[in-house]
Each structure stands twice: as structure tokens, then as C-alpha cells.
């Protein structure tokens, strides 16, 4: 199979189901951002993340599932009978619960959070914060897409929970690596 097809040379691409849309379409922007997020999570997984390595691999798999859902023309995904036309995996409530359990488990070892924290302190922690921001962008784009062309109901909660997971992972790695969390404490400024 060749990597290049030349079918996108005029600025369009095909969704699952064959419909062609401009490459700047919100659907393409959304699943492209999910793909970017997946790459950042791969970079995090390449670091020393301890027990979270397998969780991160599972998240990457789920992000491919989200990408497939988002890359599917909603008009061609379901037959009039209600049966799926395309065999696309799903994101389940259990997938969301896994993220919640992982956050709860990591939080058990962490001191309570009393302030916002500034991203940074260690490269791996910074990667987590970048991935969290990309995840939030993917979520914002997905909500815009959902308003116009609804898709599976579990996608938005999964992205929301994933950004929370990445924040807690950053805190957990800061704790494990003995990196100081720098609290953001607003400075009292001049009101002039």
C-alpha cells in the first residue's frame, strides 16, 4: 500500500464512508487534534511513568477509536434500520471509569491541592501539561462539531476526563520525581 494517494492534492480528504470534505473542515480539525494528542501521549509513555505506562498505551488505543468515530460521516455510519453500516469501535462508560479510577488511585498518594500549579519542573511533567492543553483543545473542537453533527455520547466525557487524568498524572510524576510544584499565587497588583 502506498502512503501517498494524491487524492488530497486539491485540499480535500475523505471521511470513513467516502464523503470528501475540505481539509480545514471542523471534523478534520477535531480528529487531527486527537491525533496530535495521541502523539504527545506517546512521548509521555516513552518517559519513566512507572505503572501508568500501560494505562497510557490503553489511552492511545482509545484515542484511535475516538479518531475513527470523529472521522466517520455521520450520515453514513448508521443504516435506516439503526444498525451500524461501518464497523467502528466504541468508547464505553467503562473506558471513562478507568480514567476516574486511575485518578483516584494517584490522588491517594498526593498532598491536597490548595492552589493552581504552574506547569513545569521536569520534562515529563511538562509533556503531561502540554498533552492536557492539546486534550482541552480537542474537547473544544469536538463540542463545536457535536453541536452541528452529533456523534457518540461518550466521546466528550472521555476527552474531558482524559484532560483531568493528564493533570493528575503531572502532579503524580512531580511527586514521584520529587519536583517542587510551584503554586500560582496571584500577586497583589497596583490597581492603577
N, C-alpha and C positions, 0 to 999 in steps of 0.2 A: 504494500500500500504506500503510495507516495504521500508525503506530508503536504506538499503544495498541490492545490487543485485549480488555482487561477479563477475560481468562481467568485471570489471576493474582491477581485481587482477593481470593480466599479463601486465599491463601498457598501455592498450588501452582504448578508450572511444568511444561512438557512437555520431555522429553528428545527427541533425534532418535529417531524410531521411534514417538513418540506417547505413551509411558508418562508419566503425571503423577506427580510426587514433590513432597514439601514443599520450600519454598524454602530450608529450613535443612538439607536432605539433604547428606551429605558430598560427594556428586558435584557438587552445585551450588556448595558452598563451594570445592571444588577448582578447577573451571573458572572460577569468579568470581575467584579469586585469580590464576589465569593471566591473566585479562583485566586485572586491576589491574596486574600485572607488565608487560603489553603497553603500558599507558598510560604507565607510568614510563619504559619504553624509548623510547617516542615522545618523551617530554620530553628524554631524553638525546640522541636523534637530532636534536632541534631545536637543540642546542648545537653548538659548534665541535668536532667529534670527528675531523676530518680523514678519513683513509682508512677509519675504522670506520663512517662514515655508511651505506655500502651494506651492510655486514655487519649493522648494526643493523636496517636495513629487511628484510633476509632473515630475521633472528631474529623480527621482528614477524610475518612471514608464517608462520613455523613455529609461533609461539605460537597463531595462529588455528587451525592444523592440530591442535595439542595440545588446544585448546579443543573442537574438533569431536569428537575421539576421546573426550575425557572427558565430553562432553555426549550421548554415544550410549548408549542402553540396550544393555548387552552381550548380553542375550537376544535382541535384535532385529537385531544387527549382522551376524550370520553365519547363513546357512541351514544346515540339517542336512547338506547336501552339502558344506559347508565353504566355499562361495562367499559373498562379501560381499553382503549384502542392500542395504546403503546404500553409496553411492559416497563414501567418506570418504578424504581423502588420508592419507598415511602419513609418519612420521618415520623416516628411514633412518639406517643406521650412518654413511653419508657426511655427513649433517647434523651428527652428533656430531663426526666427524673435522674438519669445517670449524671448529668452535669450538676444537678442540685445536690445529689449525694456526695459527689466529689468535692464540691464547695464546702458542704457541711463538714466533711472529714478534714479538709485542710484547715478550716476555720477553728477546729477544736484545738489546734496547736498554736494559734496566733493570738497575740495580745489584741484586746478590743481596739477597734478603730475609733479614734476620737476626732480626727481631722482628715481632710483630704490630704493625699500624699503626692509629692512631686514625682513624676516618672523619672527613673534612672537609678544609679547606684551600682549597677552591674550590667554588662552587656545583655545577658539572658533576661534580666528583669526588664530592660529597655525593649527587647524584642517582644515581650509579652504586652507591654503598653502600646507599642506600635500595632500589633495584631488586634488589640482591643479597639483601637481607634478605627482601624480598617473594618472591623466587625460592625461597629456602630454606623459607619458609612454604608456598609452593605444593608444593614437594617433600615436605614433611612430610605435608601433607594427601593428596597423591597416593599416598604409601606406605600411608597408612591405608586409602584407598579400594581400592588394589591388593590389600591383604590380604583384603578382603571381596569384591571384584568385579574380578578381574584384567582388564587391558586390554593394549594393545600394549606389548611388552617394551622398546621404545626410548624410551618417554616418561620413565621415571625417570632413565636415564642422561643424557638430553638436559637435563632440569632440573638435574641435578647439575653437569654440565659448564657449563651456562649461568651458574650462580652463580659458578663459578670464573672464567669469562670476564669477568663483570662486575667481579670483584675485580681481575683483571689489567688490565682497561680503566681502572679507577680509578687504579691505580698508573701506568699509561702516561700518562694525562692529567695526573696530578700531575707527572710527569717533564717532559712537553711544555710544561706551563704554568709550569714552574719553581716549583712549590709544594712547600714542605717537607713531607715525610712525617714525621709525629710518631710516633716509636716508642713502643709501650706497654712500659714497663719497670716491672714491679711494684715498688712501694715497700716496703721492709722495714718492717713494722709492729710495733707493740707486741703482744706475744703475750698480754697481759692481757685 
